[in-house]
Structures are given as structure tokens and as C-alpha cells.
Amino acid sequence: MITTVTTVTTVAAMGLTAAISIAAIIGLIFFLATKELANAGRSGTSLRVARFLSIGILPLVMAFAIILVVKIVEIIA
């Protein structure tokens, strides 16, 4: 009984982790693409949007690096 509950809890946690990881990666791609498009514009508004998007990119890059390290450790171990 205890083993079944622990297994189900572990599988559910792994599914949630995968969903959050995918959402973070999609968010990072969205922010990077939007920033590049905003930097291509010449108006003050587009430059302001590009600077605003830089705020969200750094935490997502750090999350991506952590996800990458965890996946590499899973493959090696």
C-alpha cells in the first residue's frame, strides 16, 4: 500500500515538473523572439518593449540552465 502511494505521488510530481519545464521553455522562446522583433523596430515604443522583455529573460535562462543540468544528470546517473 505505501509503495503504491509513493509511486503514484512520484509519477504525479514528475508530470508536474515536466509541464512546468515545458511552459518555462516556451516562455523563454516567446520572450526571446519578441525581444528580437522589438529590437528591429525604430520607434521608442518598440525599444521600450525590448528593454521590458529583458527583465523576464534572465530568470527563464537560469531556469532553462537548471532544467538542462538536471536532465544531463538524469542521463548520466
Z-matrix of the N, CA and C atoms (Angstrom, degrees):
N
C 1 1.460
C 2 1.523 1 110.99
N 3 1.317 2 117.44 1 -48.17
C 4 1.465 3 120.86 2 -178.24
C 5 1.520 4 110.06 3 -65.87
N 6 1.327 5 117.35 4 -39.25
C 7 1.457 6 121.16 5 179.90
C 8 1.525 7 111.02 6 -63.29
N 9 1.323 8 117.96 7 -40.03
C 10 1.461 9 121.66 8 179.93
C 11 1.517 10 111.10 9 -65.42
N 12 1.315 11 117.23 10 -44.14
C 13 1.465 12 120.88 11 179.71
C 14 1.515 13 110.35 12 -64.51
N 15 1.318 14 117.41 13 -42.65
C 16 1.463 15 121.18 14 179.13
C 17 1.517 16 110.96 15 -63.79
N 18 1.318 17 117.92 16 -41.50
C 19 1.455 18 122.10 17 179.44
C 20 1.529 19 110.91 18 -64.29
N 21 1.318 20 116.09 19 -45.18
C 22 1.468 21 120.02 20 179.76
C 23 1.527 22 110.39 21 -63.96
N 24 1.313 23 117.54 22 -41.30
C 25 1.462 24 121.42 23 178.65
C 26 1.525 25 110.73 24 -63.56
N 27 1.319 26 116.90 25 -42.03
C 28 1.462 27 121.09 26 179.48
C 29 1.524 28 111.16 27 -64.55
N 30 1.309 29 117.70 28 -43.73
C 31 1.467 30 121.60 29 179.27
C 32 1.522 31 110.33 30 -64.36
N 33 1.319 32 117.92 31 -41.45
C 34 1.465 33 121.12 32 178.93
C 35 1.521 34 111.10 33 -64.99
N 36 1.328 35 117.35 34 -40.61
C 37 1.466 36 120.87 35 178.72
C 38 1.527 37 111.16 36 -66.02
N 39 1.331 38 116.95 37 -38.53
C 40 1.463 39 120.37 38 178.50
C 41 1.524 40 110.76 39 -66.36
N 42 1.330 41 117.65 40 -37.04
C 43 1.458 42 121.13 41 177.49
C 44 1.513 43 111.55 42 -65.96
N 45 1.324 44 116.68 43 -40.22
C 46 1.462 45 120.85 44 178.41
C 47 1.524 46 110.37 45 -66.45
N 48 1.320 47 116.39 46 -41.11
C 49 1.464 48 120.52 47 178.27
C 50 1.519 49 111.07 48 -62.16
N 51 1.314 50 117.33 49 -41.95
C 52 1.464 51 120.84 50 178.79
C 53 1.522 52 110.77 51 -63.96
N 54 1.326 53 117.14 52 -41.10
C 55 1.468 54 120.43 53 -179.85
C 56 1.524 55 111.04 54 -65.08
N 57 1.321 56 117.14 55 -42.18
C 58 1.469 57 120.63 56 178.98
C 59 1.524 58 110.06 57 -66.84
N 60 1.324 59 117.40 58 -39.10
C 61 1.467 60 120.83 59 178.65
C 62 1.524 61 111.18 60 -62.78
N 63 1.302 62 116.56 61 -44.17
C 64 1.471 63 120.25 62 179.17
C 65 1.514 64 110.46 63 -64.36
N 66 1.325 65 117.90 64 -41.42
C 67 1.468 66 121.19 65 178.94
C 68 1.525 67 110.81 66 -63.45
N 69 1.333 68 117.39 67 -39.91
C 70 1.466 69 120.51 68 179.24
C 71 1.519 70 111.37 69 -66.10
N 72 1.308 71 117.40 70 -40.77
C 73 1.469 72 120.86 71 179.84
C 74 1.522 73 110.95 72 -67.85
N 75 1.314 74 117.11 73 -41.41
C 76 1.470 75 120.38 74 177.13
C 77 1.527 76 110.25 75 -63.83
N 78 1.322 77 116.75 76 -40.81
C 79 1.467 78 120.40 77 177.13
C 80 1.517 79 111.69 78 -62.18
N 81 1.333 80 116.54 79 -42.19
C 82 1.467 81 120.23 80 178.74
C 83 1.520 82 111.04 81 -62.62
N 84 1.316 83 117.17 82 -44.85
C 85 1.470 84 120.54 83 178.39
C 86 1.529 85 110.45 84 -61.19
N 87 1.327 86 116.59 85 -42.56
C 88 1.462 87 120.93 86 179.30
C 89 1.530 88 110.83 87 -62.02
N 90 1.332 89 117.13 88 -47.76
C 91 1.463 90 120.31 89 -179.47
C 92 1.519 91 111.85 90 -62.76
N 93 1.339 92 117.33 91 -43.02
C 94 1.464 93 119.96 92 -179.50
C 95 1.527 94 111.88 93 -65.53
N 96 1.326 95 117.26 94 -42.46
C 97 1.461 96 120.26 95 179.66
C 98 1.525 97 111.04 96 -66.34
N 99 1.319 98 116.66 97 -42.60
C 100 1.469 99 119.91 98 -179.95
C 101 1.521 100 110.95 99 -66.39
N 102 1.331 101 117.18 100 -38.05
C 103 1.465 102 119.68 101 178.66
C 104 1.524 103 111.01 102 -64.49
N 105 1.328 104 117.02 103 -41.72
C 106 1.462 105 119.74 104 178.17
C 107 1.528 106 111.53 105 -62.95
N 108 1.313 107 116.28 106 -41.79
C 109 1.467 108 119.23 107 178.22
C 110 1.519 109 111.43 108 -66.46
N 111 1.323 110 117.48 109 -37.88
C 112 1.459 111 120.73 110 178.99
C 113 1.524 112 111.17 111 -69.11
N 114 1.329 113 117.26 112 -36.46
C 115 1.466 114 120.14 113 177.89
C 116 1.525 115 112.03 114 -67.09
N 117 1.319 116 117.64 115 -24.14
C 118 1.463 117 120.60 116 179.84
C 119 1.526 118 111.55 117 -72.44
N 120 1.319 119 117.18 118 -23.53
C 121 1.461 120 120.61 119 -179.89
C 122 1.514 121 111.74 120 -76.00
N 123 1.313 122 115.11 121 160.22
C 124 1.462 123 120.31 122 -177.89
C 125 1.529 124 112.62 123 -105.64
N 126 1.319 125 117.38 124 -10.54
C 127 1.460 126 119.31 125 -175.31
C 128 1.529 127 111.10 126 -78.43
N 129 1.305 128 115.07 127 161.09
C 130 1.457 129 120.67 128 178.52
C 131 1.511 130 112.19 129 -65.91
N 132 1.336 131 116.06 130 -32.83
C 133 1.459 132 119.75 131 -179.87
C 134 1.521 133 111.15 132 -66.43
N 135 1.320 134 116.89 133 -42.82
C 136 1.471 135 118.97 134 -179.23
C 137 1.520 136 110.98 135 -67.04
N 138 1.325 137 118.11 136 -36.19
C 139 1.456 138 120.51 137 177.17
C 140 1.528 139 110.69 138 -68.20
N 141 1.315 140 116.62 139 -35.84
C 142 1.462 141 121.32 140 177.06
C 143 1.530 142 110.40 141 -65.74
N 144 1.327 143 116.29 142 -41.01
C 145 1.465 144 120.76 143 177.72
C 146 1.533 145 109.78 144 -63.72
N 147 1.310 146 117.77 145 -41.28
C 148 1.462 147 121.55 146 179.31
C 149 1.526 148 111.00 147 -62.08
N 150 1.337 149 116.91 148 -42.19
C 151 1.462 150 119.72 149 177.72
C 152 1.520 151 111.30 150 -67.22
N 153 1.322 152 117.27 151 -37.59
C 154 1.451 153 121.93 152 178.82
C 155 1.533 154 110.94 153 -63.75
N 156 1.323 155 116.96 154 -39.78
C 157 1.465 156 120.89 155 -178.82
C 158 1.525 157 112.29 156 -69.83
N 159 1.318 158 117.12 157 -23.87
C 160 1.464 159 120.40 158 178.92
C 161 1.530 160 111.22 159 -62.93
N 162 1.316 161 117.06 160 -27.40
C 163 1.459 162 121.11 161 -179.41
C 164 1.527 163 110.67 162 -64.07
N 165 1.310 164 117.39 163 -39.65
C 166 1.457 165 120.69 164 -177.68
C 167 1.513 166 114.83 165 -84.28
N 168 1.317 167 117.33 166 -16.31
C 169 1.464 168 120.03 167 -175.13
C 170 1.528 169 111.78 168 -73.18
N 171 1.320 170 118.54 169 -42.43
C 172 1.464 171 120.80 170 -175.92
C 173 1.532 172 112.83 171 -60.12
N 174 1.327 173 120.44 172 -48.82
C 175 1.473 174 118.18 173 178.06
C 176 1.534 175 112.93 174 -62.70
N 177 1.329 176 116.80 175 -34.87
C 178 1.464 177 119.28 176 178.82
C 179 1.526 178 111.72 177 -70.14
N 180 1.326 179 117.61 178 -34.52
C 181 1.469 180 120.81 179 175.96
C 182 1.528 181 109.79 180 -66.16
N 183 1.338 182 116.75 181 -40.28
C 184 1.464 183 119.72 182 177.44
C 185 1.527 184 110.42 183 -64.87
N 186 1.324 185 117.90 184 -41.44
C 187 1.463 186 121.03 185 177.44
C 188 1.523 187 110.44 186 -63.12
N 189 1.332 188 116.87 187 -41.03
C 190 1.461 189 120.71 188 177.95
C 191 1.519 190 110.86 189 -62.11
N 192 1.334 191 117.12 190 -41.29
C 193 1.468 192 120.66 191 179.20
C 194 1.529 193 110.68 192 -63.21
N 195 1.324 194 116.69 193 -41.29
C 196 1.464 195 119.95 194 178.88
C 197 1.525 196 110.37 195 -65.48
N 198 1.324 197 117.12 196 -43.36
C 199 1.467 198 121.14 197 177.61
C 200 1.521 199 109.98 198 -59.47
N 201 1.317 200 117.10 199 -44.27
C 202 1.450 201 121.76 200 179.87
C 203 1.523 202 111.87 201 -61.87
N 204 1.323 203 116.94 202 -44.47
C 205 1.465 204 121.00 203 179.87
C 206 1.530 205 110.40 204 -64.08
N 207 1.318 206 117.06 205 -43.28
C 208 1.471 207 120.75 206 179.77
C 209 1.531 208 110.38 207 -62.61
N 210 1.321 209 117.24 208 -43.41
C 211 1.464 210 119.70 209 179.09
C 212 1.517 211 112.04 210 -64.06
N 213 1.335 212 117.71 211 -40.04
C 214 1.462 213 121.33 212 178.54
C 215 1.525 214 110.08 213 -64.48
N 216 1.338 215 116.87 214 -42.39
C 217 1.469 216 120.76 215 178.63
C 218 1.529 217 110.00 216 -63.90
N 219 1.329 218 118.02 217 -38.68
C 220 1.470 219 120.97 218 177.24
C 221 1.520 220 111.04 219 -61.72
N 222 1.327 221 116.85 220 -39.66
C 223 1.468 222 120.39 221 -178.55
C 224 1.534 223 110.35 222 -70.41
N 225 1.325 224 116.46 223 -42.00
C 226 1.456 225 120.37 224 -178.67
C 227 1.525 226 111.82 225 -69.26
N 228 1.333 227 116.31 226 -41.05
C 229 1.482 228 120.07 227 -174.76
C 230 1.496 229 113.09 228 -79.58
